[in-house]
Amino acid sequence: NLAAPAELAFAFGSAARENGRGGAVVFVSSRGAYRGEPIAAAYGASKAGLNSLTGSLAQAFGPHGIRVSAVAPGFIATEMAAEVLASPRGDDVRSQSPWGRVGSPEEVAAAVFHLASPEGAWSTGAVLDCNGASYLH
């Protein structure tokens, strides 16, 4: 959750500097970086590290026209989450958001698309919460 994204970002940064065209890196973090994950402490810690890396690389890569940002989703309705959402715990998970639901992969993809687009350029260094107000910091 931290080493591989960092290695990919450094590889992309090197290639983008060589070709001089700039570009954008958008990491996928998690609300767990902020709220902690008692059952998956290493996961939450790695996502917090990814958030820190986002700001550091935005400053390091910025002079080369490379933007770096991240999106921090909350609980998302994926195949991996289907079992939890179908269980009695699903209602508790959905109630964490005032919308009474979890997010969709398409909603996270839209946030990533915005951050990667030219219109999202001034958001370099930012970590965009995408969690339906299920966790505020």
Buried (B, 14 or more C-beta within 10 A) or exposed (E): BBEEBBEEBBEBBEEBBEEEEBBBBBBBBBBBBBBEBEEBEEBBBBBBBBBEBBBEBBEBBBEBBBBBBBBBBBBBBBEEBEEBBEEEEBEEBBEBBEEEBBBEEEBBEEBBEBBBEEEBBEBBBBBBBBBBEBBEE
